[in-house]
């Protein structure tokens, strides 16, 4: 099964406000999500973090130098699909 890496970013309001599900949320960092495709990555993001985030991008499209805090959290969505007969279509 193919696994892709995505980067989830947070808006500027989390520079001064605390995220209701992820206290370490900060606009200078990202959350890495491992998923088979963008749709699954978005579902994982919403399940784990709600909708209070800014963007979700393929890892290769993010200029990591703009995020000095780096990776804040890693979510592996593939763990829940191992052994469940999911196709990598």
N, C-alpha and C positions, 0 to 999 in steps of 0.2 A: 504494500500500500504506500503510495506516495504521500510524503509529509511536506507541507510548506510552512514557512515561518512568516508571521505577520507581526507588525508593530502597532500597538495601540497608544495613542497620545492623549494628553489631558489639556484642557483649556487653561487660560491664564488665571481664572478665578481660583484655581487650586493652588496658586502661589500663596494665598492668604486664607482660603477656606479649607475645611477638612471634608474630604470625600466621605459620604455616608457608608460606603462599603469597603473602602480601601484607604486607610489613613495615610499611607505613604504616597498617595497620588500627588504628582507635582508636574508642572509643565516642562521641567528640565530633564524629565526621564520618560521612559516608555515601559509598557508591558509587552513581553513577547508571548505570542500565542502560537502553538503548534497545532496545525489542523490540516485536513486534506484539501480544503479549498476556502475561498473567501466567505462563502455562506456559512460554513461550519465555524470559522473563526468569529464571525459576527455573533452567532448564537452563543458561543462560549463566552464572549465578551459581555453580552447582555445578561446571561445567567450569573456570571461571577461578579460583574461590576455595575449592573443596571445600565442605564442609558446616559449616565453623567460622565462622558468622555468626549474627546474632540474628533479624532480620526483613527481609521484602521487602514493600514497600508501593507502591501507586500514588503518584506524586510529590505529588499534591494532598492526600494524607492525612497528610503528614509536616509537623510544625511545625519548620521549619528553624531557628527561633530557639533550639531546644534543642540544636543541633549547632554550636557555635562554630567548629569547624574547617572546616565546610562540605564541599564535594565533595572527596573524596580521589582519586577515579578515575572515569573515564567509559568504559563498555564499550558499544560500538555493535554489537549483535547483528544489526542489519539488513544490515550489509555482507556477511555470508556468505550472504544470501538474494537479493541483487540478481542478476537474470539467471538464476535457477534455476527459474523457473516456479512459484514458490510463490504460492498464492492468498491474498488478504487476507480471504477468506471472510466 
